[in-house]
């Protein structure tokens, strides 16, 4: 069956007809044509499909699209600020925190959720926030450095 859901996607109010059994990752990629959210393990283990649901990092492969009804969804495509890359995106580039790039959108979304909640995380808190995101290319050092640098960049914006 299909049903209409009303939600906010990347800051824009939406009303969409979705299948009851469609996962959020498939809805975003196939119906909304937002391919930045990656489809990885489809078991909630790798974090490649991480999005923000009302600001919290969630695995979109473990969520049905109908669950978005009445909520706010943010994808990697929606975190730009004023036409500029988000500080986390900038630091991932500047610190060489990506290689193949497959895990990068999910990793960045987990970092954004962390920094929105905790603007001054410790290294341990950063590691904990990205624990659900697997990267097979890096040793995570550059990723952690990028998130820490982004936190400092964001702190400067507030000052």
Buried (B, 14 or more C-beta within 10 A) or exposed (E): EEEEBEBBBBEEEEEBEBBEEBBBBBBBBEBBEBBBBBBBEBEBEBBBBBBBBEEEBBBBBBBBBBBBBEBBBBBBBBBEEEEEBBBBBBBBEBBEBBEEEBBBBBBBBBBBBBBBEEEEBEEEBBBEBBEBBBBEEBEBEBBBBBBBBBBEBBEEEEE
